[in-house]
């Protein structure tokens, strides 16, 4: 997130030049595949739609979850239960 449009453009350029790791790329593939199946997607359909094997899918999902956790720790959401709340 950039503070100004100029700062945002600097961040975009920085991200364009940085290397990506496999799990990050797999997370993107998984997100796009899931986005095309609004009614849900089976594990087999996900593997077929992404071309990923189950281990790659697991690592991609873990990467996405880690990114979401970092976001919530840094910025919070202002919604839902507190992070230390337990499900009943």
Rosetta constraint file for C-alpha pairs under 8 A:
AtomPair CA 1 CA 8 HARMONIC 6.50 0.50
AtomPair CA 2 CA 6 HARMONIC 7.86 0.50
AtomPair CA 2 CA 7 HARMONIC 5.10 0.50
AtomPair CA 2 CA 8 HARMONIC 4.18 0.50
AtomPair CA 2 CA 9 HARMONIC 7.94 0.50
AtomPair CA 2 CA 11 HARMONIC 7.15 0.50
AtomPair CA 3 CA 7 HARMONIC 6.02 0.50
AtomPair CA 3 CA 8 HARMONIC 6.93 0.50
AtomPair CA 4 CA 8 HARMONIC 6.16 0.50
AtomPair CA 5 CA 9 HARMONIC 6.22 0.50
AtomPair CA 6 CA 10 HARMONIC 6.35 0.50
AtomPair CA 7 CA 11 HARMONIC 6.30 0.50
AtomPair CA 8 CA 12 HARMONIC 6.20 0.50
AtomPair CA 9 CA 13 HARMONIC 6.24 0.50
AtomPair CA 10 CA 14 HARMONIC 6.18 0.50
AtomPair CA 11 CA 15 HARMONIC 6.18 0.50
AtomPair CA 12 CA 16 HARMONIC 6.17 0.50
AtomPair CA 13 CA 17 HARMONIC 6.54 0.50
AtomPair CA 14 CA 18 HARMONIC 6.47 0.50
AtomPair CA 20 CA 24 HARMONIC 6.46 0.50
AtomPair CA 20 CA 25 HARMONIC 6.84 0.50
AtomPair CA 21 CA 25 HARMONIC 6.57 0.50
AtomPair CA 22 CA 26 HARMONIC 6.11 0.50
AtomPair CA 23 CA 27 HARMONIC 6.07 0.50
AtomPair CA 23 CA 56 HARMONIC 7.13 0.50
AtomPair CA 23 CA 59 HARMONIC 5.59 0.50
AtomPair CA 23 CA 60 HARMONIC 4.63 0.50
AtomPair CA 23 CA 63 HARMONIC 6.05 0.50
AtomPair CA 24 CA 28 HARMONIC 6.56 0.50
AtomPair CA 24 CA 60 HARMONIC 6.26 0.50
AtomPair CA 24 CA 63 HARMONIC 6.15 0.50
AtomPair CA 24 CA 64 HARMONIC 7.47 0.50
AtomPair CA 25 CA 29 HARMONIC 6.44 0.50
AtomPair CA 25 CA 60 HARMONIC 7.48 0.50
AtomPair CA 26 CA 30 HARMONIC 6.11 0.50
AtomPair CA 26 CA 52 HARMONIC 7.70 0.50
AtomPair CA 26 CA 56 HARMONIC 6.88 0.50
AtomPair CA 26 CA 57 HARMONIC 6.85 0.50
AtomPair CA 26 CA 59 HARMONIC 7.74 0.50
AtomPair CA 26 CA 60 HARMONIC 4.87 0.50
AtomPair CA 27 CA 31 HARMONIC 6.08 0.50
AtomPair CA 27 CA 57 HARMONIC 7.64 0.50
AtomPair CA 27 CA 59 HARMONIC 7.91 0.50
AtomPair CA 27 CA 60 HARMONIC 4.14 0.50
AtomPair CA 27 CA 61 HARMONIC 5.93 0.50
AtomPair CA 27 CA 63 HARMONIC 6.56 0.50
AtomPair CA 27 CA 64 HARMONIC 5.88 0.50
AtomPair CA 28 CA 32 HARMONIC 6.22 0.50
AtomPair CA 28 CA 60 HARMONIC 7.87 0.50
AtomPair CA 29 CA 33 HARMONIC 6.21 0.50
AtomPair CA 29 CA 50 HARMONIC 5.96 0.50
AtomPair CA 30 CA 34 HARMONIC 6.09 0.50
AtomPair CA 30 CA 46 HARMONIC 7.22 0.50
AtomPair CA 30 CA 50 HARMONIC 6.47 0.50
AtomPair CA 30 CA 57 HARMONIC 7.27 0.50
AtomPair CA 30 CA 60 HARMONIC 7.20 0.50
AtomPair CA 30 CA 61 HARMONIC 7.71 0.50
AtomPair CA 31 CA 35 HARMONIC 6.02 0.50
AtomPair CA 32 CA 36 HARMONIC 6.56 0.50
AtomPair CA 33 CA 37 HARMONIC 6.94 0.50
AtomPair CA 33 CA 46 HARMONIC 6.69 0.50
AtomPair CA 33 CA 49 HARMONIC 6.19 0.50
AtomPair CA 33 CA 50 HARMONIC 6.57 0.50
AtomPair CA 34 CA 38 HARMONIC 7.23 0.50
AtomPair CA 34 CA 40 HARMONIC 7.20 0.50
AtomPair CA 34 CA 41 HARMONIC 6.63 0.50
AtomPair CA 34 CA 46 HARMONIC 7.46 0.50
AtomPair CA 37 CA 41 HARMONIC 6.01 0.50
AtomPair CA 41 CA 45 HARMONIC 6.07 0.50
AtomPair CA 41 CA 46 HARMONIC 6.31 0.50
AtomPair CA 42 CA 46 HARMONIC 6.09 0.50
AtomPair CA 43 CA 47 HARMONIC 6.15 0.50
AtomPair CA 44 CA 48 HARMONIC 6.11 0.50
AtomPair CA 45 CA 49 HARMONIC 5.80 0.50
AtomPair CA 46 CA 50 HARMONIC 6.00 0.50
AtomPair CA 47 CA 51 HARMONIC 5.51 0.50
AtomPair CA 47 CA 52 HARMONIC 5.19 0.50
AtomPair CA 47 CA 53 HARMONIC 5.99 0.50
AtomPair CA 47 CA 54 HARMONIC 7.01 0.50
AtomPair CA 47 CA 57 HARMONIC 7.51 0.50
AtomPair CA 48 CA 52 HARMONIC 7.29 0.50
AtomPair CA 52 CA 56 HARMONIC 5.77 0.50
AtomPair CA 52 CA 57 HARMONIC 6.18 0.50
AtomPair CA 53 CA 57 HARMONIC 6.24 0.50
AtomPair CA 54 CA 58 HARMONIC 6.14 0.50
AtomPair CA 55 CA 59 HARMONIC 6.27 0.50
AtomPair CA 56 CA 60 HARMONIC 6.07 0.50
AtomPair CA 57 CA 61 HARMONIC 6.12 0.50
AtomPair CA 58 CA 62 HARMONIC 6.14 0.50
AtomPair CA 59 CA 63 HARMONIC 6.11 0.50
AtomPair CA 60 CA 64 HARMONIC 6.28 0.50
AtomPair CA 61 CA 65 HARMONIC 6.11 0.50
AtomPair CA 62 CA 66 HARMONIC 6.02 0.50
AtomPair CA 63 CA 67 HARMONIC 6.24 0.50
AtomPair CA 64 CA 68 HARMONIC 6.27 0.50
AtomPair CA 65 CA 69 HARMONIC 6.12 0.50
AtomPair CA 66 CA 70 HARMONIC 6.19 0.50
AtomPair CA 67 CA 71 HARMONIC 6.23 0.50
AtomPair CA 68 CA 72 HARMONIC 6.22 0.50
AtomPair CA 69 CA 73 HARMONIC 6.08 0.50
AtomPair CA 70 CA 74 HARMONIC 6.10 0.50
AtomPair CA 71 CA 75 HARMONIC 5.81 0.50
AtomPair CA 71 CA 76 HARMONIC 6.98 0.50
AtomPair CA 72 CA 76 HARMONIC 4.22 0.50
AtomPair CA 72 CA 77 HARMONIC 6.28 0.50
AtomPair CA 81 CA 85 HARMONIC 6.06 0.50
